[in-house]
Amino acid sequence: MDKIEFKFSGYGGQGIITMSKLVAKGALLYENKEVIQTEAYGAAARGGSCWAEVVVSDEKINYPRAQKVDYLVVLTSESATKFKGIVKKEGQVFIDPGLVPKYRAKKTQKLFPIPASNIAKEEFNLPVVANVVMFGAIVAVSKIMSKENAIETIKSTVPSKVLDTNLKALERGFQVAEKLKAEMQ
């Protein structure tokens, strides 16, 4: 495995930082990878812009920041515009079409429109699990960790009172991504 770079961006309160930490934690603890996670958010944490990066490798990581990302996750139109240019030529982009209605990926890139916020609201009546739906989709596409290790990551992170809902949200993310992957072939 070469170095793999992720960038997550949106507004505070969307679970951007949490999503990045789930990817980092799963890759580090359950896949035994080298991992660096960085994050930044504006002064108004909730509602202000924020981003996070995760760099994953089998070998020591010499530079802590993502430079040309393999996987970009954008949950606002503003961040889509801001970070579109940092995606590798063959990179993959995840958007929530309910939050980012217009995004055009380059022909060499793959676009995964994951309706995470709608799924979280309509199927779980719990908007805060949208980031776990998206995490499931990211894992299904990137294969950064096995599905079993994604489940273990959720189990070791989420409070027990909402664990079952989060595991179902994770599964829905997998299902949506697998369906999209099948349609792309």
ABEGO torsion letter per residue (X at the ends): XBBBBBBBBEBBGAGAAAAAAAAAAAAAAAAGBBBBBBBBBBABABGBBBBBBBBBBABBBABABBABBABBBBABAAAAAAAAAABBAABBBBBBAAABABBBBBAABBBBBBBAAAAAAAAAGBAAAAAAAAAAAAAAAAGABBAAAAAAAAAAABBAAAAAAAAAAAAAAAAAAAAAAAAAX
